[in-house]
Amino acid sequence: MKIELTPQEVALLEAEKIPFRQNGDYAEDEALELLERVREAEVAYSQGTDEATERRYRQYSELGNRLFDMIPE
């Protein structure tokens, strides 16, 4: 499957050193692993109390939701 992300979403992955192949096909298990890494970043930022950390939490949450929607059931 193709996973198409915006440049901002790719930058979020790069900020957490989460590998991503922009033009590559992903097997279902690879896509699930990518989703898991994004959810881990989301959880890490969920503990913050300052505005910047809360913003990062929301960004990773939205990215995780988009990835989840792209993965076939």
C-alpha positions in Angstrom: 0.0 0.0 0.0 1.1 3.6 -0.6 1.2 5.9 2.4 1.0 9.5 1.3 1.8 12.1 3.8 2.1 15.9 3.7 5.5 17.5 4.1 4.5 18.6 7.6 3.7 15.0 8.5 7.0 13.8 7.1 8.7 16.4 9.2 7.0 15.1 12.3 8.3 11.6 11.5 11.8 13.0 10.9 11.7 14.9 14.2 11.3 11.6 16.1 13.7 9.7 13.8 10.9 7.5 12.5 12.0 6.0 9.2 9.6 6.7 6.3 9.8 5.8 2.6 7.9 8.5 0.7 7.6 6.7 -2.6 7.7 3.1 -1.3 5.1 0.5 -1.0 4.3 -0.7 2.5 3.3 -4.2 3.5 0.6 -4.2 6.2 3.0 -5.2 9.0 5.3 -2.3 8.0 2.4 0.1 8.0 1.4 -1.1 11.4 4.9 -0.7 12.7 5.0 2.9 11.5 1.6 3.5 13.2 3.0 2.0 16.4 6.0 4.3 16.3 3.8 7.3 15.8 1.5 6.2 18.7 4.6 5.9 20.9 5.6 9.5 20.1 2.0 10.6 20.8 2.0 8.9 24.2 5.4 10.5 25.0 4.0 14.0 24.3 0.8 13.3 26.1 2.5 13.8 29.5 3.5 17.4 28.8 1.9 20.4 30.3 3.3 23.3 28.2 1.6 24.6 25.1 4.3 23.3 22.7 4.2 19.8 24.0 0.4 19.7 23.9 0.6 20.9 20.3 3.0 18.1 19.4 0.7 15.6 21.1 -2.2 16.8 18.9 -0.1 16.6 15.8 1.1 13.0 16.5 -2.5 12.1 17.4 -3.8 13.4 14.1 -1.0 11.7 12.2 -1.7 8.4 13.9 -5.4 8.7 13.1 -4.6 9.3 9.4 -2.2 6.4 9.2 -4.8 4.1 10.9 -7.4 5.2 8.3 -5.0 4.3 5.5 -4.3 0.7 6.7 -6.9 -1.8 5.3 -8.6 -3.9 7.9 
